[in-house]
């Protein structure tokens, strides 16, 4: 499927609704634009949230592991 689009003064493009539907692209989705030998390539970006743990939270995890060790039988190596 080919579509002709125009870049506005701010550098934004509008992806036609048929193309967005075909590829499951929704408002606020992130795309990666990549320079290839054939031209520009747009593809979906996948973002995964990362949680940074405080020292206190890490201690909570460690104490939870100790509690599990008291419940489960020891493993054989």
Secondary structure by P-SEA (a helix, b strand, c coil): cbbbbbbcccccccccaaaaaaacccccbbbbbbbccccbbbbbbbbbbbbbbcaaaaaaaaaaaaaaaaccccccc
